Amino acid sequence: MREIGRTIEWVKQRVAGLVGVPVLIKISSGRGKSELHRGEVGAIYPAVFSVTLDTGEQKTFSYADVHTRNVMFLDPDKTK
């Protein structure tokens, strides 16, 4: 469910501020399942952004995924 009062443009600005910053990404897989990955936001585009994981794998997400909280960015230092 999306956050009330937040727009896609707001999400784009927040993601753009995370370029090159180490983050912990929580990806919701549905039915209460989720995955945690460490990495950093590599590139941003008008409709999507890519994340390079510590394993070297690249994943691409839309800003709508963040807006609807299917993808969440967490601070990796606070989760230790």
N, C-alpha and C positions, 0 to 999 in steps of 0.2 A: 504494500500500500504506500502511496506517495505521501510526502510530507506536505501539509497544507501551507500555502504561502511561498513555496519554493518553485521556481520555474526551471526549465531546461537551461536557460541562459545562466542562471545562478549556478547550476551544476557544472556547466562548461567552464565557468570562471574558477570554481573550486578545483576541478580536475587540472586545469592549466597551471594552477599554483602548486600542484604536486609533481610536476615534471622533474625527474632526477632525484626525487626524495624517496628514501627507502620507506615502504609501506607494507602493512600486512593486509591482505585482501581476503575478505570473507565472501564466498560465492554461494548463493543459495541454489540448491539443486532441486528443490521442491520436496513436498511431503516431509518437512522437518529436517531434511538433510542439507548439510553445508560442507564446504571445503575451505581450508585456510591455506593461503599461499603467501610467501614472502617475495617481494620484487620491487620494481619501481616503474612509474609511468614513463614510457619511452617517447611516444609520439602522439600528438593530438591532431585530429582532422575535424572537418565540419560536423560530421554525423557520428563518428566513432573515435575511440582512443585505444592505443595498444599498451600492454603491460608486459615487460620482460621479467620473467620469474627468475629466481636464483638458480633454478635448474637449467636456465638457458632457453626454456620454452617461451614462446610469445602467445599471449591471448589477447583477443580484441573484444571490446565491449562497446555498447552504445551508451549514450548519456542517459537514455531512458532506463537502462538497467540500474544506474545509480539513483535516479529519481524515484524509482519504485522500490528501492532498497533490496534488489536482487543481488547487487554488488555493493559491498560496504568497505570503506577504507578505515583501517584501525591503525593506531600508533604501535609499531612493533616493540618499542621500548617499554610500554605499559603492560604488555601481555606476558612478560617473562616471569 
